[in-house]
């Protein structure tokens, strides 16, 4: 093995370069992964532009990845060199107050790839064996890199208490909105309404969905209320950072309905608290996930669910600039871009 590797470093907000850096060595309880696929997340694009999610810079970018175990550190017994794995970026400490409360996904001393630990946009990266799952041989590395995205989408449905007979609104037609749609459909809701801007993306939703393209809609909330026969929505999942979409979600929720904030907002956001008060609405954050790795791998392997179709582009790692451009700019034709090493 060479002593150096190529890695994509965020050096300052708006400044990203491909550099040659030393290959990291796994410490006690750690494993070294030879990256085979690294998938671009919306947060990577935000991080590239603003540096919002990187605690330290320069930082190796990327947190959605899959690869082959290249080396194991002292005390590792559950994983072997040569194992093909999907990787979750969150590394809880299991000792802080949040972890002891059963909220290890909200760990107070969390390690997180590309936030405070080098990420997956590199030929090699270090993680822990509890943060990986063996991928089936027939599953591509690009599809396996979706494990963590599927995990957080499962968390969104869980936080919204989506269940049989419920009415669900999903606002936003990005890759996470599409995945959340398909996963919510497995819960047998009474109705799913999905709003977005791009017909080319909205065509990927589950067949039982009522699709609303918001372009040209003068009163979206009224239309949603008519579609629900005036009952309103039980769960609205906000998958786009839009105050207009937030307002629509708030307006159509029925009494004691739940708004799930899946998409991150920067700064302070106005919320109609009078509506929250009068209707006794619930507002639930959704960040990371409560241990859905095994479920995610099972669902990724389900041909009927066809989550592999979320990866619309596979680009060689050497063409990383093009991968970033497609993920950022070609929203009509793109859901997920996976860089292949």
Residue pairs with C-beta under 8 A, 6 or more apart in sequence:
1 23
1 70
2 23
3 22
3 23
4 20
4 21
4 22
4 23
5 20
5 21
5 22
5 23
5 122
5 123
5 124
6 18
6 19
6 20
6 122
6 123
6 317
7 18
7 19
7 20
7 21
7 60
7 118
7 121
7 122
7 123
8 16
8 17
8 18
8 19
8 60
8 61
8 62
8 121
8 122
8 320
9 16
9 17
9 18
9 19
9 21
9 58
9 59
9 60
9 61
10 16
10 47
10 48
10 51
10 54
10 57
10 58
10 59
10 61
11 17
11 57
11 58
12 51
12 57
13 49
13 50
13 51
14 48
14 49
16 48
16 61
16 324
18 320
19 58
21 60
21 122
23 32
23 123
23 124
24 32
24 118
24 124
24 125
24 126
25 32
25 71
25 73
25 126
26 32
26 71
26 72
26 73
26 76
26 126
27 73
27 74
27 126
28 73
28 74
28 75
29 73
29 74
29 75
29 76
29 128
29 129
30 72
30 73
30 76
30 126
30 127
30 128
31 69
31 71
31 72
31 73
31 76
31 79
31 126
31 127
31 128
31 129
31 132
32 69
32 70
32 71
32 72
32 73
32 124
32 125
32 126
33 65
33 67
33 68
33 69
33 70
33 85
33 87
33 120
33 124
33 125
33 126
33 127
33 132
34 67
34 68
34 69
34 70
34 123
34 124
35 65
35 66
35 67
35 120
35 122
35 123
35 124
35 125
35 341
36 66
36 67
36 68
36 84
36 141
36 340
36 341
37 65
37 66
37 67
37 140
37 141
37 142
37 144
37 145
37 314
37 338
37 339
37 340
37 341
38 62
38 64
38 65
38 120
38 121
38 122
38 145
38 317
38 338
38 339
38 341
39 64
39 65
39 142
39 145
39 146
39 149
39 311
39 336
39 337
39 338
39 339
40 62
40 64
40 323
40 324
40 327
40 336
40 337
40 338
40 339
41 62
41 63
41 64
41 149
42 174
42 175
42 176
42 327
43 52
43 53
43 63
43 264
44 61
44 62
44 63
44 114
44 121
44 324
44 327
45 324
45 327
45 328
46 52
46 53
46 264
47 53
47 54
47 61
47 114
48 61
48 324
50 266
51 57
52 266
53 114
53 115
54 61
54 114
54 115
55 115
55 116
56 116
59 114
59 115
59 118
59 119
60 114
60 118
60 119
60 120
60 121
60 122
60 125
61 114
61 119
61 121
62 113
62 114
62 119
62 120
62 121
62 122
63 89
63 112
63 113
63 114
63 115
63 119
63 120
63 148
64 89
64 120
64 145
64 146
64 148
64 149
65 87
65 113
65 119
65 120
65 125
65 145
66 84
66 85
66 86
66 87
66 135
66 141
66 142
66 144
66 145
66 147
67 84
67 85
67 87
67 120
67 141
67 341
68 82
68 83
68 84
68 85
69 79
69 80
69 81
69 82
69 83
69 84
69 85
69 132
70 81
70 124
71 81
72 79
72 80
72 81
72 129
76 129
78 129
79 85
79 129
79 132
83 134
84 134
84 135
84 137
84 141
84 144
85 132
85 133
85 134
85 135
85 144
86 132
86 133
86 135
86 144
86 145
86 146
86 147
86 148
86 293
86 297
86 300
87 113
87 120
87 127
87 131
87 132
87 145
87 147
87 148
88 131
88 132
88 133
88 147
88 148
88 151
88 293
89 112
89 113
89 114
89 115
89 119
89 120
89 131
89 148
90 105
90 107
90 110
90 111
90 112
90 131
90 148
90 288
91 110
91 111
91 112
91 113
91 117
91 127
91 128
91 131
92 99
92 104
92 105
92 107
92 110
92 111
93 99
93 107
93 108
93 109
93 110
93 111
94 104
94 107
95 109
96 107
96 108
96 109
97 108
98 104
98 106
98 107
98 108
99 107
99 108
103 290
104 291
105 155
105 287
105 288
105 289
105 290
105 291
106 287
106 288
110 116
111 117
113 119
113 120
113 125
113 127
114 120
114 121
117 126
118 125
118 126
119 125
121 320
121 339
123 317
123 341
133 147
133 293
133 294
133 297
135 141
135 144
135 297
136 297
136 301
138 301
139 300
139 301
140 308
141 340
142 311
142 314
142 338
142 340
143 300
143 307
143 308
143 311
144 297
144 300
145 338
146 179
146 296
146 300
146 307
146 310
146 311
146 336
147 293
147 296
147 297
147 300
148 289
148 296
149 175
149 176
149 179
149 310
149 336
150 179
150 183
150 292
150 295
150 296
150 299
150 300
150 307
151 288
151 289
151 292
151 293
151 295
151 296
152 176
152 262
152 286
152 287
152 288
152 289
153 176
153 179
153 180
153 183
154 183
154 289
154 292
154 295
154 296
154 299
155 286
155 288
155 289
155 290
155 292
156 176
156 180
156 237
156 239
156 260
156 262
156 286
157 180
157 183
157 184
157 187
157 237
158 290
159 258
159 260
159 284
159 285
159 286
160 168
160 235
160 236
160 237
160 258
160 260
160 284
161 235
161 258
162 168
162 184
162 187
162 189
162 234
162 235
163 187
163 188
163 189
164 187
164 188
164 189
164 190
165 188
165 189
165 190
166 187
166 189
166 190
166 234
166 235
167 189
167 190
167 191
167 193
167 228
167 231
167 232
167 233
167 234
167 235
167 254
168 184
168 189
168 191
168 192
168 193
168 233
168 234
168 235
168 236
168 237
169 192
169 193
169 194
169 195
169 224
169 233
169 235
169 236
169 237
169 249
169 252
170 177
170 180
170 181
170 184
170 192
170 193
170 194
170 195
170 236
170 237
170 239
171 177
171 195
171 196
171 236
171 237
171 238
171 239
171 240
171 242
171 245
171 248
171 249
172 195
172 196
172 238
172 239
172 240
172 242
172 245
172 263
173 194
173 195
173 196
173 197
173 198
173 201
173 202
173 240
174 201
174 239
174 240
174 331
174 335
175 310
175 335
175 336
176 239
176 262
176 263
177 194
177 196
177 237
177 239
177 240
178 201
178 204
178 205
178 310
178 335
179 307
179 310
180 237
180 239
180 262
181 192
181 194
181 205
181 206
181 209
182 205
182 206
182 305
182 307
183 299
184 192
184 206
184 237
185 192
185 206
185 208
185 209
186 305
191 210
191 227
191 228
192 205
192 206
192 208
192 209
192 210
193 209
193 210
193 212
193 224
193 227
193 228
193 233
194 202
194 205
194 209
194 210
194 211
194 212
195 212
195 213
195 214
195 220
195 245
195 248
196 202
196 211
196 212
196 213
196 214
196 240
197 213
197 214
197 215
197 331
198 213
198 331
198 332
199 213
200 332
200 333
201 331
201 332
201 335
202 211
202 213
204 309
204 310
204 335
205 211
210 227
212 220
212 223
212 224
214 220
217 223
220 248
221 247
221 248
221 251
221 252
224 233
224 248
224 252
225 232
225 252
228 252
231 254
232 252
232 253
232 254
232 255
232 257
233 249
233 252
233 253
233 254
233 257
234 253
234 254
234 257
234 258
235 257
235 258
235 260
236 249
236 250
236 252
236 253
236 257
236 258
236 259
236 260
237 260
237 262
237 286
238 245
238 246
238 249
238 259
238 260
238 261
238 262
238 263
239 262
239 263
240 263
241 263
241 264
241 265
241 266
243 269
243 270
246 269
246 271
247 272
249 259
250 259
250 271
250 272
250 275
250 276
250 281
251 275
253 259
253 279
253 281
254 279
255 279
255 280
255 281
256 279
256 280
256 281
256 282
257 279
257 281
257 282
258 281
258 282
258 283
258 284
259 281
259 282
259 283
259 284
260 284
260 285
260 286
261 283
261 284
261 285
261 286
262 286
271 283
275 281
276 283
299 305
299 307
300 307
300 308
309 335
310 335
310 336
311 335
311 336
311 337
311 338
312 333
312 334
312 335
312 336
312 337
313 323
313 326
313 334
313 336
313 337
313 338
314 337
314 338
314 339
314 340
315 322
315 323
315 326
315 337
315 338
315 339
315 340
316 339
316 340
317 339
317 340
317 341
319 339
320 339
323 337
323 339
326 333
326 334
326 337
327 334
327 336
327 337
